[in-house]
Amino acid sequence: MKAIVITQFGGPEVLELRDVPSPSPSRGEVRVRVRATAVNRADLLQRMGAYPAPPGAPKDIPGLEYAGEVDALGEDVTELAVGDRVFGLVGGGAYAEQVVVHAREAVRMPTVLSFAEAAAIPEAFITAYDAMVTRGRLASGESVLVSAVGSGVGTAAVQLVRALGARSLGTARTEDKLARARALGLDEGIVVKGASFADAVRERTNGEGVDLVLELVGGPYVAEDLACVRTKGRIVLVGLMAGAQAELNLGMLLRKRAELSGTVLRARPIEEKIAAARAFERHVVPLFAGGKLTPVVDRTLPLAEAGRAHEVVAANETFGKVVLSID
């Protein structure tokens, strides 16, 4: 099969399209003929040597999400059949014509979606749902602040907040991204200058602050999150684009009785990944079939242009996901 291989750690130029051996499914696994995948910042970090693949995933083939058709079954697989259209997450290896996944992690694609659309969904929507609902306990009528609202996870979060009957506030560095997020259901947009937005959030919430923060940027944003979350509010940290260090007012954390928690999907045990996939299939996938959620694709490039796709994502000018098509 053909796959994008990280030939050495470095810039986008180290990504090469090569012929590599096809994987074979083991007991409980299926092999998927990948038709599309999407680019995530974890892929960029892996390419640079800063985010190694977890045990069991290919070390030199990036790619965390896929959409395609089952083309081979391992022993004892009864959930799926050859030819089923599926999509989902993997620990790596999705920049390839074939990838092996656990059968219970694979999710059936709604018929209304193309492969390119489906490939833009798993990482963004599973992450957003898991962080806001499973971990952040988001409820109807609450308010949510979403940082980097034009990112893949940000655009997913805005739509999920609307579908759950909550109110969304979002930050971005340009008014253009906020305008596009409003078309997805964003209620209040805030252009961020530097890393200051707490005053604007309090102003838009009558001084009360928000119930939940989905933090996708990290760094100094976390201190601002604490300043604009209300008493007993929750902050769920998902991304670290602005860095892994933050200076917090712990006295404020105590006074507000706030919760600050972090989460990642890639390194979780298989049982937790299966649980996240099944929750996604039950609670989120039907909303795509019903037209209440929409995948947001910034652009689609062929697999051979993975290096160019990494450059586009690194430039921070995209809105939604960059997808790689695999013929």
Buried (B, 14 or more C-beta within 10 A) or exposed (E): BBBBBBEEEEEBEBBEBBEBEBBEBEEBBBBBBBBBBBBBBBBBBBBBEEBEBEEEBBEBBBBBBBBBBBBBBBEEBEBBEEEBBBBBBBBBBBBBBBBBBBBBBBBBBBEEBBBBBBBBBBBBBBBBBBBBBBBBEBEEEBBBBBBBBBBBBBBBBBBBBBBBEBBBBBBBBBEEBBBBBBEBBBBBBBBBEEBBBBEBBBEBBEEBBBBBBBBBBBBBBBBBBBBBBBEEBBBBBBBBBBEEEBEEEEEEBEEBEBBBEEBEBBEBEEEEBBBBBEBBBEBBBEBBEEEBBBBBBBEBBEBBBBBBBBBBBBEEEBBBBBBBBBE
